[in-house]
Amino acid sequence: MSATKASNEIFIGKKPLMTYVTAALVQLANEPSITIKARGLSITRAIDVAQIIAQRMDSLGYKVGNVKLGSEQMQSQNGRTRNVSTIEIVISK
């Protein structure tokens, strides 16, 4: 994942789940599609956000598009290099 943030990207972290759902819906009101990005332990939260938007907001017509899985190398606190899983989920109308 790049360090620059495009306006149509939501990076998932440790905030409450509905914070990300709300942020995604606000972006979808202004953009034709958004990308939900997460890595490591936040991947399950990213999937939850995508599913809430696609299933519970079904009447709005949002669909899950491409899902990209990957990994990136990171330095751990003890100085070792380790691989961390990543996910990118595209949601569009």
Rosetta blueprint (number, residue, H / E / L):
1 M L
2 S L
3 A L
4 T L
5 K L
6 A L
7 S L
8 N L
9 E E
10 I E
11 F E
12 I L
13 G L
14 K L
15 K L
16 P L
17 L H
18 M H
19 T H
20 Y H
21 V H
22 T H
23 A H
24 A H
25 L H
26 V H
27 Q H
28 L H
29 A H
30 N H
31 E L
32 P L
33 S E
34 I E
35 T E
36 I E
37 K E
38 A E
39 R E
40 G H
41 L H
42 S H
43 I H
44 T H
45 R H
46 A H
47 I H
48 D H
49 V H
50 A H
51 Q H
52 I H
53 I H
54 A H
55 Q H
56 R H
57 M L
58 D H
59 S H
60 L H
61 G L
62 Y L
63 K E
64 V E
65 G E
66 N E
67 V E
68 K E
69 L E
70 G E
71 S E
72 E E
73 Q E
74 M E
75 Q E
76 S L
77 Q L
78 N L
79 G L
80 R L
81 T E
82 R E
83 N E
84 V E
85 S E
86 T E
87 I E
88 E E
89 I E
90 V E
91 I E
92 S E
93 K L
